Amino acid sequence: MVSVTDPVVVAARRSALAVRGRGLARADVARLGGAVVAAVVADAGAPPIADVVMGNCMGPGGNPGRLSALAAGLGPTVPGGAVDRQCGSGLSAILDAALAVRTDGRHRVAGGVESASTAPVRSIDGTAYARAPFAPAGFADPDMLRAAEDLARHDGLTRARQDACAERSHARAAAARSAGRLVAEIVAVDGVREDEAAGTGATVLARLAPLFPGGTVTAGTSTRIGDGAAAVAIAPAGAATGLALRGSAVVGCDPALPGVGAAFAVEAALTDAGVELVEVAAFEIVEAFAAQSIAVLSRLGLADDDPRVCADGGALALGHPWGASGAVAVVRLFSRLVRAGAPAGAYGVAAASVGGGLGIAAVFEVVR
């Protein structure tokens, strides 16, 4: 039974997900975030909004939450804030906003936005660098490609198994798009209405060379860097229809193997919610890499091809706009459960592993 204090996601929308430098290359954080924020406020019936909280990784300057609120036309009295928990930023923003709703009973909008195409170049003393560190000196600090390769070796994950995971994600995404299951959740930005999914098949995947000598991770089993945004409207307990937040968790893990963080977070969030793994109807776990996805599912005791996991394809097919991806996961749950007519009491889980050795997860329950 849902607690009388549980906040409820009552609307959820996202932009299409585009590859960096392609369809959304000219859409900055304000345009992307403003479009999805405006859509969820309208879907929710335009209630007074107390705050807009948006996750973001690349730090375009300013305040992505405030930029999104103003671009959405909410007016100068609606504030905004930003959360940086790397690939978990969008989901973290939703959890932070939900806690505030539980506290004061006022509606909020939360999500994530990333424009890798327009992100500024970072530099120290005039020298550009690719990324900020995920961990300080004295700790392992692999970039995510290296971390995926290390995890594949650590778990003994074969090239064939990773290729099969990527092929399955692409096939599921193609089927969902053909069936029109993604249309209702997507807000057009700059005329882009569909995800730039590659549709990569087994033949192409098999031809791709490993990214490291003697390794198994390839470009095909790695997600593409993406542009996109996602947002949800969160109402106080008592909302008639939506996803009630039942439990959540943010955990730390070994910075050398950050890809497994989602597994530990899912376990902790399920415990927080008092829900068993077998009870969950839908999982949306951010697929940064095939190796990472397989490793997380294995630790949870789930099969690689569990039909409940990313049933319409995941980030391997659709792309990974870092700061938005955790929020995209919640939008996908909303479509798979609320829009699709799942019965009251059905559970969904959104989760992500995070660079630096973190995991974040949330458990939602359908209310009607």
Salt bridges, closest charged atoms under 4 A:
ASP6 OD1 - ARG102 NH2 3.18
ASP6 OD2 - ARG246 NH1 3.75
ASP43 OD2 - ARG13 NH1 2.81
ASP104 OD2 - ARG108 NH2 2.74
ASP141 OD1 - ARG131 NH1 3.37
GLU149 OE2 - ARG153 NE 3.39
ASP150 OD1 - ARG146 NE 3.08
ASP155 OD1 - HIS154 ND1 2.88
ASP155 OD2 - ARG299 NH1 2.61
ASP163 OD2 - ARG159 NE 3.02
GLU185 OE2 - ARG14 NE 2.61
GLU185 OE2 - ARG332 NE 2.97
ASP190 OD1 - ARG31 NH1 2.83
GLU194 OE1 - ARG177 NE 3.87
ASP195 OD1 - ARG14 NH1 2.75
GLU196 OE1 - ARG22 NE 3.51
GLU284 OE2 - ARG336 NH1 2.85
ASP304 OD2 - ARG161 NE 2.66
ASP306 OD2 - ARG308 NH2 3.04
ASP312 OD1 - ARG181 NE 2.97
ASP312 OD2 - ARG332 NH1 3.03
GLU365 OE1 - ARG246 NE 2.77
